[in-house]
Amino acid sequence: MRVLAFTAALLAAAPAVAASPGPADQARALEILKTSISHRTTESAGQANMLAYAGWIRDVLVKAGYSPSDIAVEPVAGTATLIARLPGRDPARKPLVISGHMDVVEARAEDWTRDPFIPVVENGYVFGRGAADNKFDVSMVVATLARLRAENWRPGRDVILALSGDEETLMRSTAVLAQKLRGADLVLNADGGGGELDASGKAISYGIQGAEKTYADFTLEVTDPGGHSSRPTPGNPIYRLARALERVEAHRFPVQSNEITLASLAASGRSLDGPTGDALRRFSANPADAEAAKILSDDPSWAPYLRTTCVATLVSGGHASNALPQRASANVNCRIFPGTPSASVLQVLKDVVADPSIKVTRNDDGSIDSPPSPLRPDVVKAVTRAVHAVHPGLAIVPAQSAGATDSMYFRAAGVPSYGVSGLFTRDDDTYAHGLNERAPLAAIPGALVHWDSLLRDLGR
């Protein structure tokens, strides 16, 4: 297909050699990461902590030569944002935006082997909440921008660092940033994509995230007057809700595809044998191949790539053990295929529930609809060059994420956004959002080369 041939041609581009960071650069990047971890930037820690961390990053950049007037740290929606502008030679050109987030998910010290907010370097890793998500890449970007400014590098256009403060929750600050920067040419998101290592530490692929499913929570609610449990009635909300959830479970949304998923499935098909590999190759070549689609749809590992999915995640009901329930509700979490309006999924759920007495509503979950980003030749070529500077010839695979990132708001504002993290890890290495989160020290030199190459290439 045209898409696959187009992608293959880009991946064959000869890599350019990026400047290798020296030991001092690597040590400085590690110190920035460790200090970043020590800033407790969870939602519960409050706005003051977020402002303190953003202010510290501002000071790092100012010390490197940034003009204080080109950096804005602002309180937003109970958190904070940072916008740091490195002026380019041509202010008329649309800027390049580097996106990341300063907040981290909650972590309780009593649950961890080490205090999550005291960085520990041990056994080749740096441990701490945010060590991977997202303070690793934020730190590598800050270290790279500081070094480039100290070296008096001047980009051809403005390069803007835009850091949000509530990506892990409702993304109110992300929405503000996307509106302020909606005139940008493109966004490089440090919180998406990235490299995969095998068990031996060898790089096996790199994913450039060009699309993500829309996160959406819906509530199904049933009410009834209730009564004494000794006199059951047919209006029992728990039974009615249970039947509705069974219908939701049985519903399968239609198969969909886009440029990103077809290229991603094709790449996976080249490395897999058997019926699954055959189905991947057939579907990526012809999305109308119903048999191939069914094989993939029946496999939980591949089904989410092909369609919108909805699943019940929370249920509550009743108010006393000896009373008929007056209320029962459930949360249904959907991951909506890019380009599909969430309002249409709401209507599908209402139709599937098929009970007008059951109220179905969309929750305020901080997510909005967003389209996929096109596989721009300049972006794919630059990412290929950056990755190949450290891992020559490594496969670059377009990827669609089932999770949500700040890219969502930029894409919705009309700005293409690409997840291009510089972090390479094993599948079992990061523990992002989990206990004892960590990042390998060995990833730092490559990540610095990665970001240096991207900034010089796309910022010129």
C-alpha positions as CSV (number, residue, x, y, z in Angstrom):
1,M,0.0,0.0,0.0
2,R,1.0,3.6,-0.4
3,V,1.2,4.2,3.3
4,L,3.5,1.3,3.9
5,A,5.7,2.1,0.9
6,F,5.9,5.7,2.1
7,T,6.9,4.7,5.6
8,A,9.5,2.2,4.4
9,A,11.1,4.8,2.2
10,L,11.4,7.2,5.2
11,L,12.9,4.5,7.4
12,A,15.6,3.8,4.8
13,A,16.8,7.4,5.1
14,A,20.5,7.5,6.0
15,P,21.0,8.5,9.7
16,A,22.9,11.6,10.6
17,V,25.4,11.6,13.5
18,A,24.3,13.6,16.5
19,A,26.7,15.1,19.0
20,S,27.6,12.6,21.8
21,P,27.1,14.0,25.3
22,G,30.2,13.9,27.5
23,P,30.4,12.6,31.0
24,A,29.7,16.0,32.5
25,D,26.5,16.3,30.4
26,Q,25.4,12.9,31.6
27,A,26.1,13.7,35.2
28,R,24.2,17.0,34.9
29,A,21.2,15.3,33.4
30,L,21.2,12.8,36.2
31,E,21.3,15.5,38.8
32,I,18.4,17.3,37.1
33,L,16.4,14.0,37.1
34,K,17.2,13.3,40.8
35,T,16.2,16.9,41.8
36,S,13.0,16.5,39.8
37,I,12.1,13.3,41.6
38,S,12.6,15.0,44.9
39,H,9.9,17.6,44.1
40,R,6.6,16.0,45.3
41,T,4.3,17.0,42.4
42,T,1.3,14.8,43.1
43,E,-2.2,16.2,43.0
44,S,-2.4,15.9,46.8
45,A,0.8,17.9,47.3
46,G,-0.9,21.0,46.0
47,Q,-0.2,23.9,43.8
48,A,2.7,25.3,45.8
49,N,4.8,22.2,45.2
50,M,4.1,22.4,41.5
51,L,5.0,26.1,41.3
52,A,8.2,25.3,43.2
53,Y,9.3,22.6,40.7
54,A,8.4,24.8,37.7
55,G,10.3,27.6,39.3
56,W,13.3,25.4,39.8
57,I,13.3,24.4,36.1
58,R,13.0,28.1,35.2
59,D,16.1,28.8,37.3
60,V,18.1,26.0,35.5
61,L,17.3,27.5,32.1
62,V,18.0,31.1,33.2
63,K,21.4,30.0,34.6
64,A,22.1,28.5,31.2
65,G,21.4,31.8,29.4
66,Y,17.6,31.9,28.9
67,S,16.2,35.4,29.3
68,P,13.9,35.5,32.3
69,S,11.3,37.3,30.1
70,D,11.1,34.2,27.8
71,I,10.0,31.9,30.6
72,A,6.5,32.0,32.2
73,V,5.5,30.0,35.2
74,E,1.8,30.4,35.9
75,P,-0.7,29.0,38.4
76,V,-3.5,27.2,36.5
77,A,-6.5,25.3,37.8
78,G,-4.9,24.3,41.1
79,T,-1.6,23.4,39.5
80,A,0.9,25.2,37.3
81,T,2.4,25.4,33.8
82,L,5.8,26.4,32.4
83,I,6.4,27.9,29.0
84,A,10.0,28.5,28.1
85,R,10.8,30.1,24.7
86,L,14.2,29.9,22.9
87,P,13.9,32.5,20.3
88,G,14.7,31.5,16.7
89,R,16.2,33.5,13.9
90,D,12.9,33.8,12.1
91,P,10.0,34.8,14.5
92,A,7.5,34.6,11.6
93,R,7.9,30.9,11.3
94,K,5.5,28.6,13.3
95,P,7.3,27.4,16.4
96,L,8.3,23.9,17.5
97,V,6.8,22.8,20.8
98,I,8.3,20.3,23.2
99,S,5.6,18.9,25.5
100,G,5.9,17.1,28.8
101,H,4.2,17.0,32.2
102,M,5.6,17.9,35.7
103,D,3.0,16.0,37.8
104,V,3.2,12.4,38.9
105,V,0.7,9.9,40.2
106,E,0.3,9.4,44.0
107,A,2.8,7.3,45.9
108,R,2.8,6.2,49.5
109,A,6.2,5.8,51.2
110,E,5.0,2.9,53.3
111,D,4.2,0.9,50.2
112,W,7.6,1.4,48.6
113,T,11.0,-0.3,49.2
114,R,12.5,3.2,49.1
115,D,10.9,6.6,49.8
116,P,9.3,7.5,46.4
117,F,10.4,11.2,46.7
118,I,14.0,10.6,47.7
119,P,15.8,9.7,44.6
120,V,18.1,6.6,45.0
121,V,20.7,5.5,42.5
122,E,21.2,1.7,42.9
123,N,22.1,-1.3,40.7
124,G,22.1,0.7,37.5
125,Y,18.8,2.5,38.1
126,V,17.5,5.7,39.5
127,F,14.4,5.0,41.7
128,G,11.6,7.3,42.6
129,R,8.1,8.4,41.6
130,G,8.3,10.0,38.1
131,A,11.7,8.4,37.4
132,A,10.2,7.2,34.1
133,D,6.8,9.0,33.8
134,N,7.5,11.7,32.9
135,K,10.4,13.3,34.7
136,F,13.0,11.2,32.9
137,D,12.3,12.8,29.5
138,V,11.4,16.2,31.0
139,S,14.9,16.2,32.6
140,M,16.6,15.1,29.4
141,V,14.9,17.9,27.5
142,V,15.7,20.5,30.1
143,A,19.3,19.4,30.2
144,T,19.6,19.5,26.4
145,L,17.9,22.9,26.1
146,A,20.2,24.3,28.8
147,R,23.3,22.9,27.1
148,L,22.2,24.2,23.7
149,R,21.5,27.7,25.1
150,A,24.8,27.7,27.0
151,E,26.6,26.9,23.7
152,N,24.7,29.8,22.0
153,W,22.8,27.6,19.7
154,R,20.1,29.5,18.0
155,P,17.3,27.6,16.2
156,G,15.8,28.7,12.9
157,R,12.4,29.1,14.6
158,D,11.2,29.5,18.1
159,V,11.6,26.3,20.2
160,I,9.1,26.2,23.1
161,L,9.2,24.0,26.1
162,A,5.6,23.6,27.4
163,L,5.1,21.7,30.6
164,S,1.7,20.9,32.1
165,G,0.8,20.2,35.7
166,D,-2.1,17.8,35.7
167,E,-1.7,15.4,32.9
168,E,-2.2,12.5,35.3
169,T,-5.6,13.8,36.3
170,L,-8.0,16.2,34.5
171,M,-5.6,18.0,32.1
172,R,-7.0,21.5,32.8
173,S,-3.5,23.0,32.4
174,T,-2.9,21.0,29.2
175,A,-6.0,22.6,27.7
176,V,-4.7,26.0,28.6
177,L,-1.3,25.3,27.0
178,A,-2.9,23.9,23.8
179,Q,-4.9,27.0,23.3
180,K,-2.0,29.4,24.0
181,L,0.2,27.4,21.5
182,R,-2.4,26.5,18.9
183,G,-0.4,28.4,16.3
184,A,2.5,25.9,16.6
185,D,3.7,23.9,13.6
186,L,4.0,20.7,15.6
187,V,4.5,19.2,19.0
188,L,7.1,16.7,20.1
189,N,5.6,15.0,23.2
190,A,8.2,13.6,25.6
191,D,5.5,11.5,27.2
192,G,4.8,9.1,24.4
193,G,6.5,6.6,22.1
194,G,9.9,5.4,23.0
195,G,12.2,2.4,22.6
196,E,11.9,-1.3,23.6
197,L,14.7,-3.5,24.8
198,D,14.8,-7.2,25.0
199,A,15.7,-9.1,28.2
200,S,19.4,-8.8,27.3
201,G,19.2,-5.0,26.9
202,K,19.3,-5.0,23.1
203,A,17.1,-2.4,21.4
204,I,14.5,-4.2,19.3
205,S,12.2,-1.4,18.1
206,Y,11.2,2.3,18.5
207,G,7.6,3.5,18.5
208,I,6.6,7.0,17.3
209,Q,3.2,7.7,18.8
210,G,1.0,9.4,16.2
211,A,-2.4,8.7,17.6
212,E,-4.2,7.7,20.8
213,K,-7.6,6.5,21.7
214,T,-9.9,8.9,23.5
215,Y,-10.4,8.0,27.1
216,A,-14.0,8.2,28.2
217,D,-15.9,7.2,31.3
218,F,-19.7,6.7,31.2
219,T,-22.0,6.2,34.1
220,L,-25.0,3.8,33.9
221,E,-27.5,4.6,36.7
222,V,-30.7,2.9,37.7
223,T,-33.1,4.0,40.4
224,D,-36.2,2.6,42.1
225,P,-38.4,3.4,45.1
226,G,-37.0,0.3,46.8
227,G,-38.7,-1.3,49.8
228,H,-38.4,-4.2,52.2
229,S,-36.2,-7.1,51.1
230,S,-38.9,-9.6,52.1
231,R,-41.1,-8.3,49.2
232,P,-39.0,-8.4,46.0
233,T,-40.2,-6.3,43.1
234,P,-39.3,-6.5,39.3
235,G,-37.8,-3.1,39.4
236,N,-34.7,-4.1,41.4
237,P,-31.9,-1.7,40.1
238,I,-29.2,-4.3,40.7
239,Y,-30.8,-6.8,38.4
240,R,-31.7,-4.3,35.8
241,L,-28.1,-2.9,35.8
242,A,-26.6,-6.4,35.6
243,R,-28.7,-7.2,32.5
244,A,-27.6,-3.9,30.9
245,L,-24.0,-4.6,31.6
246,E,-24.3,-8.0,30.0
247,R,-25.5,-6.3,26.9
248,V,-22.6,-3.9,27.0
249,E,-20.2,-6.8,27.4
250,A,-21.7,-8.6,24.3
251,H,-21.5,-5.5,22.1
252,R,-18.6,-5.3,19.7
253,F,-17.8,-2.0,18.0
254,P,-17.0,-2.0,14.2
255,V,-13.5,-2.5,12.9
256,Q,-11.6,0.7,12.1
257,S,-8.2,1.6,10.8
258,N,-6.0,4.6,10.1
259,E,-2.6,5.3,8.7
260,I,-0.9,4.7,12.1
261,T,-2.6,1.4,12.9
262,L,-2.0,-0.1,9.5
263,A,1.7,0.8,9.5
264,S,2.0,-0.5,13.1
265,L,0.2,-3.8,12.4
266,A,2.2,-4.3,9.2
267,A,5.5,-3.9,11.2
268,S,4.3,-6.4,13.8
269,G,3.2,-8.9,11.1
270,R,6.7,-8.9,9.6
271,S,8.1,-10.4,12.9
272,L,5.3,-12.9,13.8
273,D,4.7,-16.3,12.3
274,G,1.6,-18.4,12.4
275,P,-2.1,-17.4,12.0
276,T,-1.7,-14.2,13.9
277,G,1.2,-13.0,11.8
278,D,-0.6,-13.9,8.7
279,A,-3.7,-12.0,9.9
280,L,-1.7,-8.9,10.7
281,R,-0.1,-8.9,7.3
282,R,-3.4,-9.5,5.5
283,F,-5.4,-6.9,7.5
284,S,-2.7,-4.2,7.1
285,A,-2.7,-4.8,3.4
286,N,-6.5,-4.9,3.2
287,P,-8.6,-3.6,6.2
288,A,-11.7,-5.1,4.5
289,D,-10.4,-8.6,5.0
290,A,-13.1,-9.8,7.4
291,E,-11.5,-13.2,8.2
292,A,-8.2,-11.5,9.2
293,A,-10.1,-8.9,11.2
294,K,-11.9,-11.7,13.1
295,I,-8.7,-13.5,13.9
296,L,-7.2,-10.4,15.4
297,S,-10.5,-9.4,17.1
298,D,-10.6,-12.7,18.9
299,D,-7.1,-12.1,20.3
300,P,-7.1,-9.7,23.4
301,S,-3.6,-8.6,22.5
302,W,-4.6,-7.2,19.1
303,A,-8.4,-6.5,19.4
304,P,-7.9,-3.0,20.9
305,Y,-5.9,-1.9,17.8
306,L,-9.0,-2.5,15.6
307,R,-11.9,-0.8,17.4
308,T,-13.4,1.1,20.2
309,T,-13.6,-0.9,23.4
310,C,-15.8,-0.4,26.4
311,V,-15.7,-2.3,29.7
312,A,-17.4,-2.1,33.1
313,T,-14.8,-1.0,35.7
314,L,-16.8,0.0,38.8
315,V,-20.2,-1.0,40.3
316,S,-22.1,0.2,43.3
317,G,-25.6,-0.3,44.6
318,G,-28.0,-0.7,47.5
319,H,-28.0,1.0,50.8
320,A,-28.8,-1.8,53.3
321,S,-28.6,-5.6,53.5
322,N,-32.3,-5.9,54.3
323,A,-33.7,-3.4,51.9
324,L,-34.4,-3.5,48.2
325,P,-31.9,-1.2,46.4
326,Q,-33.0,2.3,45.5
327,R,-30.0,2.9,43.3
328,A,-27.3,1.0,41.4
329,S,-24.7,2.4,39.1
330,A,-21.7,1.3,37.1
331,N,-18.8,3.0,35.4
332,V,-18.1,1.9,31.9
333,N,-14.6,2.9,30.6
334,C,-14.3,3.3,26.9
335,R,-11.1,3.7,24.8
336,I,-12.5,5.3,21.6
337,F,-10.8,4.9,18.2
338,P,-9.3,8.2,17.0
339,G,-11.7,10.2,14.9
340,T,-14.8,8.7,16.4
341,P,-16.9,11.3,18.3
342,S,-17.4,10.3,22.0
343,A,-21.0,11.5,21.6
344,S,-21.6,8.8,19.1
345,V,-20.3,6.2,21.6
346,L,-22.6,7.6,24.2
347,Q,-25.5,7.0,21.8
348,V,-24.3,3.5,21.1
349,L,-24.3,2.7,24.8
350,K,-27.8,4.0,25.2
351,D,-28.9,1.8,22.3
352,V,-27.1,-1.2,23.6
353,V,-28.5,-0.8,27.1
354,A,-32.0,-0.6,25.4
355,D,-33.7,0.5,28.6
356,P,-34.9,4.2,28.7
357,S,-35.2,4.0,32.5
358,I,-31.4,3.5,32.8
359,K,-29.6,6.9,32.7
360,V,-26.4,6.9,30.6
361,T,-24.1,9.9,30.9
362,R,-20.6,11.0,30.0
363,N,-18.4,11.8,33.0
364,D,-16.1,14.8,33.3
365,D,-12.9,12.8,32.9
366,G,-10.6,15.5,31.5
367,S,-10.6,13.9,28.0
368,I,-11.7,15.2,24.7
369,D,-11.9,13.8,21.1
370,S,-8.8,14.2,19.0
371,P,-7.8,13.0,15.5
372,P,-4.7,11.0,14.6
373,S,-1.7,13.0,13.5
374,P,-0.4,12.4,9.9
375,L,2.9,10.7,9.5
376,R,4.7,13.8,8.4
377,P,7.8,13.0,6.3
378,D,9.9,15.6,8.1
379,V,9.0,14.3,11.6
380,V,9.5,10.6,10.7
381,K,12.8,11.3,9.0
382,A,14.0,13.4,12.0
383,V,13.0,10.7,14.5
384,T,14.6,8.0,12.4
385,R,17.8,10.0,12.3
386,A,17.8,10.6,16.1
387,V,17.1,6.9,16.9
388,H,19.6,5.6,14.4
389,A,22.3,7.9,15.8
390,V,22.3,5.6,18.8
391,H,20.8,2.4,17.4
392,P,21.7,2.2,13.7
393,G,19.1,0.5,11.5
394,L,16.6,0.0,14.3
395,A,13.0,-0.4,13.2
396,I,10.8,2.7,13.7
397,V,7.2,1.7,14.2
398,P,4.3,4.1,14.1
399,A,2.2,3.5,17.2
400,Q,-1.3,4.3,18.5
401,S,-1.7,4.4,22.2
402,A,-4.6,3.2,24.2
403,G,-3.8,5.7,26.9
404,A,-4.2,9.4,27.1
405,T,-1.4,12.1,26.9
406,D,-1.2,15.9,26.5
407,S,-1.1,15.3,22.7
408,M,-4.8,14.9,22.8
409,Y,-5.4,18.6,23.5
410,F,-2.9,19.8,20.9
411,R,-4.3,17.5,18.2
412,A,-7.8,18.7,19.0
413,A,-6.5,22.3,18.6
414,G,-5.3,21.4,15.1
415,V,-1.6,20.9,16.0
416,P,-0.1,17.5,15.0
417,S,1.6,15.9,18.0
418,Y,4.1,13.0,18.1
419,G,5.2,10.9,21.1
420,V,9.0,10.7,20.8
421,S,10.4,9.8,24.2
422,G,14.1,9.2,24.3
423,L,13.7,6.4,26.9
424,F,14.6,2.8,26.0
425,T,13.4,0.2,28.5
426,R,12.5,-3.5,28.9
427,D,8.8,-4.2,29.3
428,D,9.3,-5.0,32.9
429,D,11.7,-2.2,33.7
430,T,9.8,1.1,34.5
431,Y,7.0,0.3,36.9
432,A,5.4,3.6,35.7
433,H,2.4,4.4,38.0
434,G,3.4,1.5,40.1
435,L,5.6,0.6,43.1
436,N,9.3,1.3,43.0
437,E,9.3,3.1,39.7
438,R,12.7,3.3,38.1
439,A,14.6,4.3,35.0
440,P,17.9,2.7,33.8
441,L,21.0,5.0,34.1
442,A,22.2,3.4,30.8
443,A,19.3,5.2,29.0
444,I,20.6,8.7,29.8
445,P,23.4,9.1,27.2
446,G,21.2,7.9,24.4
447,A,18.3,10.1,25.4
448,L,20.6,13.1,25.4
449,V,21.7,12.3,21.9
450,H,18.1,11.7,20.9
451,W,16.8,15.1,22.0
452,D,19.9,16.9,20.7
453,S,19.3,15.5,17.3
454,L,15.5,16.2,17.3
455,L,15.9,19.7,18.4
456,R,18.7,20.6,16.0
457,D,16.9,18.9,13.1
458,L,13.3,20.1,13.6
459,G,14.2,23.4,15.1
460,R,16.5,24.5,12.3
